[in-house]
Amino acid sequence: MNLSKEIAEMIMQMLDDGNSTAEIRRNDLAERIGCVPSQINYVISSRFTPEHGYIVESHRGGGGYIRITRANYDLSTLKMHLINSIGDRISEKVCRANIINLYDRNLLTDDQTKMILTATSDKNYKVIPEEVRDSFRAELFKQLLLSTMN
């Protein structure tokens, strides 16, 4: 198992043990795992983002820590929050992360997930000029999410 995955799994276990909240002292966790603190930062900034359904708070100072909270929204609230946060453009990578997050939280069915992943894939946009693909994907993704709310 690679180091990033090991760190992420340890944080996920802490979230499960801590009722969806984990307070992490970066240096302590790095020492426990045997890595540098910047590796902890990398994992948190890449895997525990709002797009993945997490709220991260950083408290600096001598007793500083990082608090990660798994955001628990109901289906409609989470989807509307996501729709409002998409903006005018979304890349395939960010779109895919959002879809997987919704699926992992049981907010999309298998069929809905497959359909939305397929519809928002770059493979479908080859005939669309590159400069407007992310805009097209954003609008389509919003409409598909709205259609799953009925």
URHU-V844872 format. One record per residue. RES is the residue in three letters. NEAR is the number of other C-alpha atoms within 10 Angstrom. D_FIRST is the distance of its C-alpha to the first C-alpha in whole Angstrom. Layout:
{{RES	NEAR	D_FIRST} {RES	NEAR	D_FIRST}}
//
This chain:
{{MET	5	0} {ASN	6	4} {LEU	14	7} {SER	17	8} {LYS	12	7} {GLU	13	7} {ILE	20	10} {ALA	17	11} {GLU	12	10} {MET	14	12} {ILE	22	15} {MET	18	15} {GLN	13	16} {MET	17	18} {LEU	17	20} {ASP	13	20} {ASP	11	22} {GLY	12	24} {ASN	10	26} {SER	16	24} {THR	20	24} {ALA	21	22} {GLU	18	24} {ILE	18	22} {ARG	16	23} {ARG	18	21} {ASN	15	21} {ASP	12	21} {LEU	17	17} {ALA	18	16} {GLU	11	18} {ARG	9	16} {ILE	15	13} {GLY	10	14} {CYS	15	14} {VAL	13	17} {PRO	16	19} {SER	12	19} {GLN	15	15} {ILE	22	16} {ASN	13	19} {TYR	13	17} {VAL	18	14} {ILE	19	17} {SER	12	20} {SER	12	17} {ARG	16	16} {PHE	20	19} {THR	15	22} {PRO	17	25} {GLU	21	24} {HIS	19	21} {GLY	21	24} {TYR	18	23} {ILE	15	26} {VAL	18	25} {GLU	12	27} {SER	12	27} {HIS	11	30} {ARG	9	31} {GLY	7	33} {GLY	6	32} {GLY	7	31} {GLY	13	29} {TYR	18	26} {ILE	17	24} {ARG	15	25} {ILE	23	23} {THR	20	25} {ARG	20	24} {ALA	15	27} {ASN	12	29} {TYR	12	31} {ASP	9	33} {LEU	15	33} {SER	15	36} {THR	11	35} {LEU	16	32} {LYS	20	33} {MET	14	36} {HIS	11	34} {LEU	18	32} {ILE	18	35} {ASN	11	36} {SER	11	33} {ILE	17	33} {GLY	12	36} {ASP	12	37} {ARG	15	34} {ILE	19	31} {SER	16	28} {GLU	17	26} {LYS	12	23} {VAL	13	24} {CYS	22	26} {ARG	19	23} {ALA	17	21} {ASN	19	24} {ILE	23	25} {ILE	19	21} {ASN	17	22} {LEU	21	25} {TYR	16	24} {ASP	13	21} {ARG	13	24} {ASN	11	26} {LEU	20	29} {LEU	20	29} {THR	14	29} {ASP	10	27} {ASP	9	30} {GLN	17	31} {THR	17	27} {LYS	14	28} {MET	12	31} {ILE	18	30} {LEU	18	27} {THR	13	29} {ALA	16	32} {THR	25	30} {SER	15	29} {ASP	17	30} {LYS	9	31} {ASN	11	34} {TYR	16	35} {LYS	9	36} {VAL	8	40} {ILE	11	39} {PRO	9	40} {GLU	11	36} {GLU	8	38} {VAL	11	38} {ARG	20	35} {ASP	20	33} {SER	16	37} {PHE	16	37} {ARG	22	34} {ALA	21	34} {GLU	16	38} {LEU	15	36} {PHE	21	33} {LYS	17	36} {GLN	12	38} {LEU	17	35} {LEU	19	34} {LEU	14	38} {SER	10	39} {THR	14	36} {MET	12	38} {ASN	6	41}}
//
